[in-house]
Amino acid sequence: MRHGALLFAAAAIALAPAAAQPVRSLDPRDIAEAQRDHAALVQELGGAETGPRAAYVESVGRKVGAFSRIAAPGQALHYTTLNSAVENAFSVPGGYVYVTRQLLTIMDDESELAFALGHETGHIAANHAHAREQYANRNPLGVFGQILGAVFGGAIGNVLSARAALDTLSFSRDQEYQADTLGLSYMMSAGYDPQGAANLLGSLSRSTALEARLQGRRNRQTPEWASTHPLSENRMQRALAEARATGRNGTGIRNRDEFLREIDGMYVDDDPQQGVIDGPMFTHPDLRVQFQVPVGYLMANGSRAVTISGAAGKAQFRQGPPNLDQAILYAFRELTEGQIQLQIPQPQRTTVNGMPAAFTTAHVTTQSGVTDASVFAYQWDSNRVYYFVMLTPGGYGIQPFATMVNSLRRITPQEAAAISPRVMRIVTVAPGDTVQSLAGRMAYRDYKVDRFLSLNGLPPNARLVPGQKLKLVIYGQRRA
């Protein structure tokens, strides 16, 4: 969280109309790079949602993007909904805007969605990403630091350049403020209620505070690519002041009923097809894989890897080539991206829960000392190898992750069938319903009331009104 003095006088100035901004054509090189990286980026971050909901999100994006003063916005701007359990939205300078389904869950109406998409479009219109790149060039990391940041941020192949920018740099406070102002201007020009901006930032603040309370219990970390936006109370207060200064606060399009219809039935948290994090346990029902991380370690799930972080090291769980020796060599090559030659000791053979396994540790000398890079691979079946790649301080080797590497096991078909997704359900308050009675239906083992209140933006002493529409998270059926 970033702190700083807020110039409320600036916030009190009425917003300049979007038409006052100069028209900007996107750089053809940025467009080509965004087009090249799009498919890999989408795959890495959970895949793209398709169908009516994705089309709805895109339509809202195009409404606000039309006022961005980006040349030919209908062709230049693209809006994608990601099947990700992380609350985030981001953009790349070639005109691509991404929003996760998890971020949609904390929104309450279409005006909040319009602000989120307008904010990201504002980053593109103001060319903020290139300012970040210039800052990065003035503050280079060491080679090994860059490699570790890329690998453990989940960047691979063609997606490396796009992800590296997201992983290593955050927008400055001033850039966030400018994107907020631009997003507010775009959404108002499209006819939306400017109050949606402050409402969304308030929802993010509540969600962040709740996540901080839950994180230790859930053993889930926020991946680096989701940390591109410094969030502060100042941003919410500033957006509220700007909205009020327009004189249009509380008026305009909200489309709450339509928005709630679109998110009804949507997955919340993990998609079982990508695996599920439950406390210290990761389970993939389709692959029938399960392992447990050590006490105090956190996990972040991606489409190709699970990242594990703790005080004594960092690790990833992935699938490799179908041979143990090949998988170990592949893992080290992926780790170094071919930029560092490692002396890899002969792997040792063992058995874990009935599976043939092999492991080894290489020592890497960096500017800050020696780091141990270890790989522990499992012959799952004749055509499949899974492996952990681990980084620990020199001399530690695999030891901090010993319980984890020995916990990998196959789950039974019955265990796999018992894993159900959490889904969003829109309910209408009936006579006699209370916060406690509805919260009791939430598909969580703890903090049910806290989660329900945060999800719906309700105060602790809220009294529900019959006919009121609210959000619940319940257990549902897996998609075929």
N, C-alpha and C positions, 0 to 999 in steps of 0.2 A: 504494500500500500504506500502510495506516495503522498506526502503532505506538502502544503505550500499555502502562502497567503492568497486569498481569493479577492480579486478586484471586483467587488459587487457593483461598482459604478459601471464597469464595462458590461456587466450582465444586464444592467437596466436599460441599455441602449436598444432600441427596437432593431430587430433583425433586418439586415439588408435583403431585399428580394433576390431570389435565385437568379433572376434575369440580369442583375447587376454584375454578375461574375463573368469574366471573359470565357469564351468558348475555348475548350482545350481538346486537341486531338491526341489520342494515345500514341505513344511511341511504337512504331511497327515492330521494333525488336522486343519490346515488352509483350506485345500481343503474341508474337511467335513463340516466346518462351512460355507464356501462360498456356497457350494451346498445346505445346509440347508436353508440359508438366501436368496438365489437368487430369488425365486419366490415372496416372500413377499417384497423384496427390489424393484423389478421391478414393482409390483402392486402399491406400495406406491409412486413411482416416475413417474407415468403416464402410465405404461404398456410398453411392448416391441413392437417396430415396426416389422412387418413381410413382407415377399415378396421380390422382387428384390433388393430394396434399402438396406434392412437389410443384405441380402446376399452379396451385394457389399461391404458394410462396413466391414463385417466379413472377406471377402477375402483380403481386404487391411490390416486388422489387422494381419491376418495369414502370409502375406508376410513379414511384419516387425518383427513379433514375432518369425519367424523362425531363426532370427539372434540374439535373446536375450540371448542365452546361458542358457536358462531355459531347463531343461531336458524334452525330449519328448514334445516340444512346441505344436505340433498338437493336443495332448490330454490334455495338462495342461492348455492351454490358451483359453479363451472364450471371444468373443466380441459381445456386445449387444447394439443396438440403442434404446434409450428410447424416448417415446412419451412425451417429456417434453418441456415446453416453456422457460426453463432456459438454458442459455449458460454454459455448463459444461461438463467435462469428469472426471472420477475418476476410481479408481481400488481398489480391495480388495486383501489381500495377498494370497488368495486361487486360484488366477489365473483368476479372472473375471475382465474384463475391460468394462466400460460403457461410452457411448457418447450420448449426447442428440441431437435430430433433430435440436434444436435451435442453437446449436454450428455449425452444418453443414451449416446453412444459412450464416454464416459470412465467411466461407471458399470459396476459389476461384478455387481450383484445388485439385487433388488427392494427390499431394505431401504434402499439408497442412494437409489433413486427415491422411496421413501416419505419419507425425510428432506427431500429437495429440495422435494417438494410440501407437506410439513408446514411447512417453513420459510416458504414463500411464503404459506401459509394463516395462519401466525402473524402475518405483517405485516398481513394484513387484520383478524384478530381484535384485534390491538393498536392498530389505527387509525394505523399509522405514516405512511401517505401524507399524512394531513392535518397531521401534525407537520412533514413536509417542506415542505408548502405554506406553512405559517406562517413557517418559516425563510426560504423564498424571498421572501415578501412583505417581510421585514425587510431583504433584500439584493437590491433590484431591479437588473436590468441596464438599460443604456440601450436605447432603442427599437430602434436599428439592431442592437445586440448581440443582442437577443431575436430579431429577424427572421433574422439570419444563423444563430443557433443552431438556430432552427426549420427553416429551409430546408436547411442542411447536416447536420442530424440526420435529414433525410428526412421530416419531418412535413409533411403536406399535408391540406387539406380537413378533414373531420370528425375526423381522428385527431390534429390539432394539439394539443389540450389534453391528451390522454392522453400523447402522446409527449413534450411539453414537460416534463412532470413527470419522466419517465424520463431525458430527455436532460440536464437541467440540475442534478439533485440526486442525491446518493448517500445511502443510509441511513447514519445515524451508527453508530459502533462499538457504542454501547449498544443501539441498535435491532437491529443484527445479532445481538448476543449474546442479546437477548430473543427474537428470532425463532428462533435456534438452540435455545434452551431450550424454547420452545413446540413447535417441530417435533419435538424429541426426545420430549417428553411425549406428543404426538399419536401418533407412530409406535409408542411403547411401549404405549400404550393399545390400539392396533390389533394388538398382538402381535408387532411387528417387533423384531429384534435392534438394540439401541441402538448397537452398534459401527458400524452403517452410516453414522451421522452423521460420525464421525471419518474413516471410510474415504472418503466422498465429498469431504470437505474436503481430505484428503490428495491425492486424485486431482486436484482443482482446483489445488492448489499445484504438483504435478508438471507439470500441463499448462501452467500460467502460466509456470513457469520454462523449459519447453521452447519455448513460444511466443516468449518474449523472445529466445532464441537464434536462432530461425528467422525472426523478423519481417523483418530486413533482407534476407534472401535471398528471402523470399516476396513482399515488397512488399505485404503485406496488413496493414491496420490493424484494430483493434477499434473498431467503431462506438460512438458515445457511449451508445446505448441499452443497450449491454451492460456499461456501467461503473457499474451501480447498486449493486454489492456490494463494499465494501472487503474484500479477502481478505488474511488474515495468518496466520502460523504460530500466533499466539495463538488464533485461532478454532478451529483444529484441536486444539490442546492442551487448550483449554477444553472442547470437545465430548468429547474422550477422557476427561478427568477427570470430567465429568458422567456419562458412560456408565458408567464404573467405579464411581462413587458409588452407582449404582442397585443394584449387586449382580447385575444381569441381563446384564452385558456378555458377549457371546459366546453368548447364548441367544436364542431367538425365531426368527421367520420371516426367512429370507433369500431363498428361492426363486430361487437363482442359475440353475438350469437353465431354468426358465420364462422368466426375464428374458433370458437369452442367446438363447433361441429367438425371442423377440419382436424382438430387434434384428438377428438374422441376415438379411442381404440389404438392410439399410437403407443409404441413401445416407450417405456421409461427405464432409465438405467441401462443395464447390459442387454444386448441382443444375444440370446442363447446360442445362436449360430456362430457368434464370435467368442463364446466362453463367458463365464460368470464369476465375478469376484464376490465372495461372501466372507467377510472377516479376513483371516489369514489364508483362506483356501481359494484356489483357482480351479474351476471345473469346466471342462468343455464337453457337453453332453453328446455332441455329434462325433467328436474324436474319441470320446470316452477316456479322456485324460484328466488327471487330478494331481495337484501338488500343493504343498503348504509352505509358506514363507516363514522365516524365523520371527520371533517376537520382536516387535518394534519396527519391522520392515513394512514398506508400503508398495502397492502394485498399481500400475496403470496399464490398461488393456488396449491393444491396437489390433488392426486387422491381421498383421503378420507376426506380431511379437507381444509378449507380456513383459513389461519392464518392472524390475524390483529394485527398490532403493532403501538404504539404511545407513546407520552411522559408520559401519565398517566396510561398506562396499556397495556396488551396483551390479545388476545382472539383467540378462534378458533370456527368455525362453522362446525358442524358435524351432522350426523344422528345417532339416538339412538334407544333403544327398543321402542315398539309401545305404551307404556303407559307413561304418564307424570311423575308419581312418580318413576317408574322404570328407566326412562331415566335420571332423576336427580341423582339418586343413582349411576347409571352406570357411569355418567360423573365424579362424584367425585372419584369413584374407579379408573377410567382410569387416572385421574389427579395424584393420589398418588401412582399408581401401587401397592396398598395395603400395602405400607410401612409406612403410617402415618394414625392414627385414627383421624378422624375429627368429631366434634360435629356439625351435620347438622341440622339447625333449620327447623321447619315445613314450607314447601313451601307455598307461598302466591299465590292465584289464581287471574287471570285477563283474559282479552280478547285483542288480538292484530289483527287488520284488519279482524275481524270476526272469528279468530281462538282462541279456548281455550288455555290458556297458564299458566305456573307456574314458579316461580322463588324463589331462596333463596341464602343467602350468609353465608359462614363459614369463621371464622377467624383462621389464621395459624400463630403461633409464630415462627419466624426464628431467626438466629443469627443477622440479620440486622434489625429486628423489626417485626411488624405485617403486614401480607399480607392478603387481602381479596380475597377469592376464591368464585366466583358466578357462578350459572348456571341459564339460562333462556331457558325454553323448550316450544315448540309449538306442539299442536296436529294437525298435518297437515291433516291427514285423519284417518280413523279407524285403519289403520295398520302402520302408519308412524309418527314418532316424529323427529323434528329437534331441535337442541339446540345450544346455545352459551355457552361456558365455558370461564370465564374471570378472570384475575388476576389484581388487582389494589392495591395501597398502603392502609394500614389499615385505616378504616374509610370512604373510598371512595365508597366501594360497587360497585353497577352497574352504578352509576352516570356518569362516563366518557363515558359509552357506551349507555346512555339512548336513544339517537336518533337512534342508530343502532338497538337496540332490538325492538324498536317500528316501524322500517321501513320494517321489513320482510313482504313480500306479495306474492301473486300468480300473475304471469303475464298471459296475455291472449294468446290464440293460435296465434293470429296475431303478437303479440310482439315476441313470440318465433320464429315464422317463419321468422321474419325480421333479425335475427342474422345469419350472414354469416361468415365463416372462412376466414382468410387471408391465401393466398397461394403464394408460390414462382413461378414466371414465368420468364423463360429465353427468352429474346427478342433479335432480331438482329437489330442493329441500321440502320435506313433507311436514305436516303438523306434528309436533313432538320431537323432531330431530334436533339434536344439540351438537355442539362442537365435539363433545366426548363420544357421542354415539356414532357420528360419521367418521371421526378419526379412528375409532376402533376397527373400522373396515380397511384401514390402510395396510398395504402389503409389506409391512416392516415389523421387526421384532422389538424395536425400541423407538423412543422419541416420536410416537405416533401423533400426539397432539401438536408437538412442535413442528413436525413436518407438514401436517394439515394446515396449520395457521400460516406457515411460511408460503406454502404452495398457493394459497388463496389470498394472501395479503391481508389477513384478518388480525385484529388485536386479540390479546389473551382473553378478554372479557366479552368477546363478540357474541351477540345474540342473533341467531339465524332467523330469517324471514321465510315463511312458506312461499314456494314459487321461485326462490332464489336459486340460480345455477352455480354450482361449485365443482371443483376438481377433486377427484379421488385417484389414488394409485392403488390398483387391486391386482391380484394374480389373474392372468388370462391364458388364452390358448396360443401355442406356438403357431407361426405361419407355416403353411405346408411347403 
